[in-house]
């Protein structure tokens, strides 16, 4: 069981939480990004550098993820692929994507994308908050606890 991080857009606070959790629970955490990432020295923390390009990191994560793994990403299409391959995905704001909910989230995302494209909706998500960080930490703890059972 491993944790993969779609690291280019992942908030630094979330990466720090993951680094501490990796060492505390002896769970492998791997950052996947198209730019070098600073990581603490640890046998449980690694990074994979991919070439620049649209969805290159996403494709690499899909290649590497195994059933039971967790992927940290705000990218719902990536989350859907991970779930289809037997993994789970956790949004940095604390939403866990599973078989039960990822299809609906993907449909809503596609609808909102169409509305934004047509100019009917402007703006994006709210700024990342301490409430988001806490929701993420709680979900991560639940996942780590259930994965160790």
Buried (B, 14 or more C-beta within 10 A) or exposed (E): BBBBBBBBEBBEBBBEBBBEBBBEBEBBBBBBBBEEBEBEEEEBBBBBBBEEEEEBBBBBBBEBBEEEBBBBBBBBBBBBBBBEBEBBBBBBBBBBBEEEEBEEBBEEBEEEEEEEEEEEEEEEEEEBEEEBBEBBBEBBEEBBEEBEE
